[in-house]
Amino acid sequence: MKKVKYHEFKKRLEDVGKTYFTIQELEKFYKNKKSSLKNLLSRWSKEEIIFSLNKGYYCFDVEKLDYLNHSCSLIKPSYISFEYALNYYGILDQVPQVITLATTKRHKFVYSGPYVYEYTRMKKELFFAYERVNQYYIALPEKALLDTVYLLSRNKRLVDLSSLNHKKINKHTLYNYAKKFPKYTIEKLKSFGF
């Protein structure tokens, strides 16, 4: 296959706004056998004109990767929450090294290129209060705090919440969401001054 095809693939994917792609997406543009496509991707990876993120996912430029969208697409359903969301909203000033997500599936770490995604299992009845932003899902600020405190109250997380920015939390919304959480989570929440 001529290298010019690489540029055609890249342009088509960029035209639809994709910063990462799967083999299945490339098959739409590639008319030969799937096995030769895998060989082609392997060759492009060695030439460093594409980068393997994790099994079956690739990107053209790791620095331009929409990693928040990518993290939500790997395990569904999932939404960004916990420390990462708290930092995203400016509620927690500590910068997490891991993108933290809630899911109804089992707990799992996924290593994808330079990124680490941690998926933490939440009960279905606690899987709410998140919104779509661009192409990814993220907990609302109050829900991200509750998700974190819930895990802290169950000794499932070690997070220093002593420097929370209380001004960015709507207490009415917080306690409205808290009604769905166990009493021990609400008690733990109160210990942080809410």
WOBEL-V687134 format. One record per backbone hydrogen bond with DSSP energy under -1.0 kcal/mol. CO is the residue of the C=O (numbers start at 0). NH is the residue of the N-H. Records with the same first field share a line. If there is no record, write none. Layout:
BEGIN
CO: NH  NH
END
This chain:
BEGIN
1: 4
2: 5  6
3: 7
4: 8
5: 9
6: 10
7: 11
8: 12
9: 13
10: 14
12: 17
13: 16
20: 57
21: 25
22: 26
25: 28  29
32: 36
33: 37
34: 38
35: 39
36: 40
37: 41
38: 42
39: 43
40: 44
41: 45
42: 46
43: 48  49
50: 58
52: 112
53: 56
56: 52
57: 20
58: 50
60: 63
61: 64
64: 66
65: 69
66: 70
67: 71
68: 72
69: 73
78: 101
79: 138
80: 84
81: 85
82: 86
83: 87
84: 88
85: 90  91
86: 89
90: 164
98: 117
99: 80
100: 119
101: 78
102: 121
107: 118
109: 116
111: 114
114: 111
115: 98
116: 109
117: 100
118: 107
119: 102
122: 125
123: 126
125: 127
128: 139
130: 137
132: 135
135: 132
136: 79
137: 130
139: 143
140: 144
141: 145
142: 146
143: 147
144: 148
145: 149
146: 150
147: 151
148: 152
150: 155
151: 154
160: 163
163: 165
164: 167
165: 168
169: 173
170: 174
171: 175
172: 176
173: 177
176: 179
177: 180
181: 185
182: 186
183: 187
184: 188
185: 189
186: 190
188: 191  193
189: 192
END
